[in-house]
Structures are given as C-alpha cells and as structure tokens.
Amino acid sequence: MNNKFQIAVDGPVAAGKGTVCRLVAERLGILYVDTGAMYRVAAMVAMSAGVDFQDEEKLVPLIKSADIQLKIPQENEKDGRLLTILLDGKDVSWQIRTEIVGHGSSQVAKLAGVRQALVKKQQDIAENQSVVMEGRDITYRVLPDAKLKIYLTGSDLVRAKRRHQQLLGKGRDLSFEEVRKDLLQRDHDDTTREHDPLQIVSDAWVIDTSDMPIGKVVSMIIDRVKAIISSNKHE
C-alpha cells in the first residue's frame, strides 16, 4: 500500500479485534497498532519510576517524554509476539504482558491526562504510515478521519467463551461464570465511563463476529479496503 490508509477498529473485550487486526495488517503489509499495549507501557513507565498508578501529576510528564515505538516484528523477532514494542529503545514486547502490568494498565487508563498523552502518540504513529489500529476510542478520538472505521462486536456469551479459553490457555483457573461476570462488568465500565466511552460512530461498519470464522472477517475487511482504494483511484 503506497498511500497512507488508516483502519480504525473499536469494540468490546474478546470481540476478536487483536486477531483480526493482526491478520489484516499481515495481509496488507502494514503496521498493527494495539493501543492496549501502549497503556501497558504507561504502567511500566510508572513502575520503573516508582510512581503510583493513580498519580496523574507525576505520571503524565513521564509518559509524554517516553519514546514509545511500535514496529512490525522482524524475522529474528518472530517469537509469537503480535508486534514489537520499544520503550526508550528497549524491547519490552514481552515484559508488558505480565499480570501486574496488565493490572496497572487498567488503572492508568482511567486518568484523562494519560489518555490524552497516549492519543497524541497514537496519532503520531499513524501520521506517516498505513495502520490498522484497535482499541476503545479509535474511530472517534484517535483517528476520526480514518478511511475505514469498524466496530467489531459479538454476543456476550460467545465473547465470554473466547475470553475463558484465552485465560485457561494462560494457566488461569477461573470458572466460566466468573469470566462472564468480569466481561459484563468491563462492558459496563467501557460504555459508561465519563471520558471517551466505548461507542459506535455513525459511519462505522459494524461486524458481529459471534458466528463468523476469523478468516471470513479478515477477508471481508480486505475486500472493503480494496474497494475503497479502487473507488478513490477513479474519483
């Protein structure tokens, strides 16, 4: 893809955003941006500096000055990672995936100043290259002018089953009901939070992945991208 093409994807937890976006990015040869990973980096910044996750006054300047880079994994980096993440030049792709960092990321994400700082960094990443970016506020806050906006969703039952399998695969022995309860609470928190609540923008393409194979979802998106590019060429 020679011209910059932004694909913005929002949706609730376990809707398949990560897998779909990664595969779309691979097919198109562009960068996959997991904004959730950037909040994990923010939590790591706090931990490294000994700053409390809720100390917005101290944390925001640290995040603003941090050099956070996201890159397509090179051949020698293909160890299962979805993307390579550098913090001040250091590869932290796996360090940010620990449980304590994950807990911290949910805490720092509540701070308006942290979100503003990371939105700016996310916009900078997409400024001069094609990206597939996924999160909770991408279609209207981060990339409001994206050429393709998508809202990936699914029934809470299907998403809870996916999430349960993910956690079991990581050695987390939780019951399905516990996982479903947590997922419903996260849905509530995402859609009712005061700042940047999860929402479906009017020009978003809504895709329900409940009964759809991942491969079909990916192919649908690729076809839509090609159609948009072809249409633009003929304008």
Disulfide bonds with the S-S distance in Angstrom:
none
